[in-house]
């Protein structure tokens, strides 16, 4: 089931959406991005959404130990962090609303799961790019559109309807 379906309440999730090797990488990426984001927020009070350009730069420049094999691969391939952000993250995040972001994220997670199910079918660089993009966007989506993110950003009512 897609994230948009869950947001709309159209269907109940039967199993977690992330399976295969994406699952353990999700925890490692969340830990790395959350730590970096917390450091940035402590240095300067939060203003709006997370600085995805800065976070991607920190992850791909080795500010922290590479949280996944995909990030290690991208670093070893001399992936330029700003180019990665501009081509892979920004078009799928900046200027988009919650529903559009969810739709993009669903597509990347589905592609990553297909790559996990059929290793070796897609080029290694494409798999590393899609999986890293999916994990960064998933973290950002949770950070901004999850309950705590909404409360912290002051988006809408701070109460949860029961």
N, C-alpha and C positions, 0 to 999 in steps of 0.2 A: 504494500500500500504506500502511496506517495505521501509526502509531507503535507501537500495541499489538501489531500483527502482528510488527513487527521485534523488539520487546522479547521476545516469546515465541519468536522464531526460526521462525515458521511459514512465512514466505516470504522470499525474497531480494529486496532492492530492485533494480529494474531501472533506475530513474532517480531523481534526487533528488526529494524530496517537494515542494520549494518551487520553483515556476516562475513565469513572468510577472513582473510588476512587484514581486511580493513578494520575489523573490530579491535584487535590489540593496538593497532596504530592509532586509533581514535583516542584511546586513553593517553598514549604517549604524547600525541600532538596537543591534546587539550591541556595536559600538564605543562608543556613547554610554553604554549601561547598564553595560558593563564598567568604563569610566572612572569613572563616578559611584560604582559599587560599590567600586572600589579606593580612591577617596578616602574613602568612609565607613569602609571596613575599616581604613585607615591611622589614621583619627582615633580609632577605638575597635575593639579586637580583635573579630573575628567571633564572634558568639554566635548559633548556629542559622542559619536560612535568611536569604536576603537580605531587606532591608527594602523590599518592593515598594511599600508606601504612599509611603515617602520617595523612592524612585526615580521613581515615577510623578509625584509632586509636582515633583521637580526637572526632569523632562522637560517637563511641561506648564506649569510656571511660567517656563520659559526659562532655567534654571540653565546649560544648555548650548544651543548652536545646535540648532534643531529638526532631528533626524536624518532625517526623512522629510517628504514633502508632506502626508501624513495628519496628522502631529503639527502641522505648520504650520496646517493647516485646523482642527484641534481647538483650538489656541491662539487663532486668529482668531475662532473661534466662542464664545470665552469659556468653554470647558469647564472646569468646576471639578475640579481634580486629585483631591481627596478623594472627591468624588461619583463620578468615573470609577473610582477604585480600588474604592470600596464596591460599585458596581453592576456593574462589568465584570471586575475582576481578582479580588477577594476571593472571590466565590461560586464561582469556577472554580479556586481554588487552596487557600485556607485550609481546613484540616481534611480535605483529601482526600489519599489515598494516591497512590503513583506511577501505578498503573493508571488510576485515576479521572482524574488530571491528564492523563495521556496521551490518554485518550478525549476529554476536553474539548478539548484542544489539537488533536487530529486534526479534530474538527468545525469549529473556527474556521479552521484552515488550509484545509480543503476549501471552506468558504464564501468565504474570501478569494480562493482560486484561481478559484472560479466568478465572483466579481465581476471579477477580472482578465480572464477570458475573455469577459465580456459587459459591457463598460464602459457606464455610463449606465442600466443596468437597475435597480439599487438606489439609494436616495437617498445622496448624497455623505456625509452625516453617518454613515449606517450603515456604509458602506464604510470610512471612516476609523476608526471605532470598532472594527470587526471586525479590520481589518488591524493596528491598533496593539495591540489586545488579543492577537492571535495572536503578534505579535512579542515582546511583553513576556513572555507565558507561555512561549514557546519558549526565550527567553533564561533565564528562571528555571528551567525544566525542565532545561536543559543544566547550569546552575550547580549545581543540587541533586542531580539524578539521574544526571548524567554521572560518569564515573570520577573525575575530579579533584574534583568536588563531594562525592562520597561519601567520598573519602579525607580531604578537608579537614574534613568534618563528623563523621568518625569513624563513619560508618554501615557496619556489617558489617566484613568482612575487607578489609584494605588490599591484598591480593594479587589479581591477575587470574588466573583459572584458564585453563590453556592446553589 
